[in-house]
Amino acid sequence: MYKKEVIKHDGIVESVTASYCMVRILQASACSSCSARQLCRSSESKEKLVEVKGHYPTLQVGSQVTLVGSVRQGLRASVLAYVIPLILLLVVLFVVTNHYGEQLGALAALLALALYYGVLFLLKDKLAGQFSFNIETN
């Protein structure tokens, strides 16, 4: 049997409630581990707060933990956030531009993206159930 591929992020517990805990992670770009990152200035990292649903009575604020999620979830999130909007943008841009001109095509493409991300925002609670992390204590 194949080992399930996972994404791991080290983090620190910020708060704990009965139904979830908030974990602060440092999200780093791929080149942040490069030894030349100080010189090239292209590496970036930012802190993110991640809500992990579940009851974790043994965790305390300040505990170091590891968030674990599946690679499949990461790929699905990338498709929803980047691939589908790009395809939508290009299709709307070309179709509307061919019939109504460049200005209207650009406007329609931007409106289609705004509508798409608005729908994603409205569905965020439903989507949150499909994208979740588990906690491993260190």
C-alpha positions in Angstrom: 0.0 0.0 0.0 1.3 3.5 -0.9 2.0 6.0 1.8 -0.5 8.9 1.7 1.2 12.1 0.8 0.7 15.0 3.2 1.5 18.7 3.6 2.9 19.7 6.9 3.3 23.1 8.5 4.8 23.8 11.9 2.9 26.2 14.0 2.2 27.6 17.4 -1.2 27.5 19.1 -2.7 30.9 19.5 -6.1 30.0 21.1 -8.1 27.0 22.1 -11.8 26.7 22.5 -14.2 23.7 22.9 -14.8 23.4 19.2 -11.6 24.6 17.5 -8.1 26.0 18.0 -6.3 28.7 16.1 -2.7 27.9 15.0 -0.2 30.5 13.7 1.9 29.1 10.9 4.7 30.7 8.8 3.9 30.3 5.2 7.1 30.4 3.2 7.7 30.5 -0.5 9.6 27.6 -2.1 12.9 29.5 -2.2 12.8 30.5 1.5 15.0 27.4 2.3 17.6 28.4 -0.4 21.0 29.4 1.0 21.1 32.4 -1.4 17.8 33.9 -0.2 19.5 36.7 1.6 21.1 37.9 -1.6 18.3 37.5 -4.2 15.5 39.1 -2.1 12.8 37.1 -4.0 12.0 34.9 -1.0 9.0 35.8 1.0 7.1 34.5 3.9 4.1 35.5 5.9 2.3 34.4 9.0 -1.2 32.9 8.7 -3.8 32.0 11.3 -5.4 28.6 10.6 -8.6 27.5 12.3 -8.5 23.7 13.1 -11.9 22.3 14.0 -12.1 19.7 16.7 -11.7 19.4 20.5 -8.1 19.4 21.6 -8.1 19.4 25.5 -4.4 18.8 25.9 -3.3 21.8 23.8 -2.4 25.1 25.5 -1.7 28.5 24.0 2.0 28.6 22.9 2.2 24.8 22.3 4.2 23.9 19.2 2.2 21.7 16.8 2.3 20.4 13.2 -0.7 20.9 10.9 -1.2 18.0 8.5 -3.3 18.1 5.4 -3.4 16.0 2.3 -1.7 16.9 -1.0 -5.0 16.3 -2.7 -6.6 19.0 -0.7 -3.8 21.4 -1.7 -4.2 20.6 -5.4 -8.0 21.0 -5.2 -7.5 24.4 -3.5 -5.1 25.5 -6.2 -7.5 24.5 -9.0 -10.3 26.5 -7.3 -8.2 29.5 -6.6 -6.1 29.7 -9.8 -6.9 27.3 -12.6 -10.6 27.8 -12.9 -10.4 31.6 -12.6 -7.7 31.7 -15.3 -9.8 29.6 -17.7 -12.9 31.6 -16.9 -11.0 34.9 -17.5 -9.6 33.7 -20.9 -12.9 32.2 -22.2 -15.0 35.3 -21.3 -12.3 37.7 -22.6 -12.1 36.0 -26.0 -15.8 35.3 -26.5 -16.9 38.8 -25.5 -14.0 40.5 -27.3 -14.9 38.7 -30.6 -18.5 39.9 -30.4 -18.4 43.3 -28.7 -14.8 44.7 -28.7 -11.8 44.8 -26.4 -13.1 47.2 -23.8 -16.3 45.3 -23.1 -14.3 42.0 -23.2 -12.0 43.2 -20.5 -14.8 44.5 -18.4 -16.8 41.3 -18.8 -13.8 39.2 -17.9 -13.2 41.2 -14.7 -16.8 41.0 -13.8 -16.8 37.2 -14.4 -13.9 36.9 -12.0 -15.5 39.1 -9.4 -18.7 36.9 -9.7 -16.7 33.7 -9.4 -14.8 34.8 -6.3 -18.0 36.1 -4.8 -19.6 32.7 -5.3 -16.6 31.1 -3.6 -16.9 33.5 -0.7 -20.6 32.6 -0.3 -19.7 28.9 -0.3 -16.8 29.3 2.1 -18.5 27.5 4.9 -19.4 24.5 2.7 -15.9 24.5 1.2 -14.2 24.7 4.6 -15.5 21.2 5.4 -13.6 19.9 2.4 -10.3 21.6 3.3 -9.2 20.8 6.8 -6.0 20.2 8.7 -5.4 17.8 11.6 -3.0 18.6 14.4 0.0 16.5 15.5 1.7 17.6 18.7 5.4 17.9 18.7 
